[in-house]
Amino acid sequence: MTPTPAPASAALFDRARAVTPGGVNSPVRAFNAVGGTPRFIRSAQGAWLTDVDGNEYVDLICSWGPMLLGHAHPEVMAAVSAAVARGTSYGTPTEPEVELAEEIVGRTPVEAVRFVSSGTEATMSAIRLARGFTGRDVIVKFAGCYHGHVDSLLASAGSGVATHQEFAVPGSPGVPASSTELTLVLPYNDRAAVKAAFAEHGPRIAALITEAVPGNMGVVPPEPGFNEFLALSCREAGALFISDEVMTGFRATSQGGWGLDGVEEGWTPDLMTFGKVMGGGFPAAAFGGRRDVMSRLSPEGPVYQAGTLSGNPIATTAGLATLRLATDEVYDHIGSAGTTIRGAAAEALAAAGVPHVVQAAGTMFSVFFTGSPVRDFADAATQDTAAYAAFFHAMLDAGVYLPPSAYEAWFLSSAHDDRAVQTVLDALPGAARAAAASPEGR
Ligand SMILES: Cc1ncc(COP(=O)(O)O)c(C=O)c1O
């Protein structure tokens, strides 16, 4: 496979690196995990991206989740254009905010919702609210779950994680130890670790936060009953259960990750966080939950939270248009296209002799380059990242833009039609052979 020439992207990357750290505005875009030149995208339509060199790619990133309907969906574009023509931000309440809040309350167990501009802001605010509501300070999270770059959540398990009882250490320079010393980091899917943490610290725990289905270490489904167990553990301890649905919300199913287990098992999170799909490709996110908890939020209650662009009329219009178009047919289509692609990926990798595991939850899935099932971050970390890098570049050269990291979900949209899916299927066998030929591919 000959590498696709990308001189214009390379030139832009050089210019970008001169004026922006690493040349990008969010680290994973820089291709550090796979090497090479990130493609600078000029335009996108449906399932396809076009880069500044004119190369076309089937998009399996979908803006890291938001583009459920594909790019430049005509009805979303029409709604957004009409909204832009009315002005872009007023700093006053608006009708689309109310309508989007009603849509979210209608689809999920939350009773009230507050809009913010990013998933990071949503989880940060949910944690402040949980602490304000409970009057407690400790937060429990899981290794491998990403909740945005909130100081207290950019935390790694301390060296005593084997005993499950040590508070976290900063996960990045610039995060003070004082920000993570109230965070407990536990292994995912590990009930014993959760029990031990609650047994020792229960009365101090304000909240446990988890991704409804972890997607930020690749897709790692909760073992049956795990989310229900977390909800019950929190309730027994008087702590709040925060389900982070920034990635899964309105994507894994029409009711997000909660639609996979909560509906059936009959539990509800105390707080939920949303982002990505609900903004329709614009910066919008939200947190919401029980009315008695949400009413502690300013101006109804004393817990302060605010935002100049929160509930922005363009972003909420785009989100509302997207959610209104997100019908059962959309989820069925994404689900069946995903089943086809993940089946073909497994077949191609097996034929090439590359160890792999495909894991899915609802319409979300990812391909792990490791030989055994992944139930937590330690398992995900056994991946052969060199094999993934070779696979990624062969796919890119065949016109498929995968996430440039082995630790990510592959995202599809309702615009991934037969031609787009076939392009992916045609690319897989060669990419699997490239993975097999990489230094550690076997
Ligand atoms: C589960 C989850 N929570 C929070 C965030 C942070 O969202 P944002 O990047 O909008 O700050 C992300 C981002 O990928 C996410 O996947």
The ligand as an SDF file (V2000), in Angstrom:
LIG
                    3D

 16 16  0  0  0  0  0  0  0  0999 V2000
  -17.0110   10.0480   29.1220 C   0  0  0  0  0  0  0  0  0  0  0  0
  -16.4530   11.4100   28.8960 C   0  0  0  0  0  0  0  0  0  0  0  0
  -16.6120   12.3520   29.8390 N   0  0  0  0  0  0  0  0  0  0  0  0
  -16.1410   13.5980   29.6880 C   0  0  0  0  0  0  0  0  0  0  0  0
  -15.4630   13.9530   28.5410 C   0  0  0  0  0  0  0  0  0  0  0  0
  -14.9370   15.3350   28.3800 C   0  0  0  0  0  0  0  0  0  0  0  0
  -15.6700   16.0190   27.4010 O   0  0  0  0  0  0  0  0  0  0  0  0
  -15.0440   17.2780   26.6500 P   0  0  0  0  0  0  0  0  0  0  0  0
  -13.9570   16.7740   25.7680 O   0  0  0  0  0  0  0  0  0  0  0  0
  -16.2000   17.8770   25.9070 O   0  0  0  0  0  0  0  0  0  0  0  0
  -14.5240   18.1990   27.7150 O   0  0  0  0  0  0  0  0  0  0  0  0
  -15.2750   13.0090   27.5260 C   0  0  0  0  0  0  0  0  0  0  0  0
  -14.5440   13.3450   26.3050 C   0  0  0  0  0  0  0  0  0  0  0  0
  -14.1870   12.5190   25.4860 O   0  0  0  0  0  0  0  0  0  0  0  0
  -15.7890   11.7030   27.7080 C   0  0  0  0  0  0  0  0  0  0  0  0
  -15.6480   10.7420   26.7700 O   0  0  0  0  0  0  0  0  0  0  0  0
  1  2  1  0
  2  3  1  0
  2 15  2  0
  3  4  2  0
  4  5  1  0
  5  6  1  0
  5 12  2  0
  6  7  1  0
  7  8  1  0
  8  9  2  0
  8 10  1  0
  8 11  1  0
 12 13  1  0
 12 15  1  0
 13 14  2  0
 15 16  1  0
M  END
$$$$
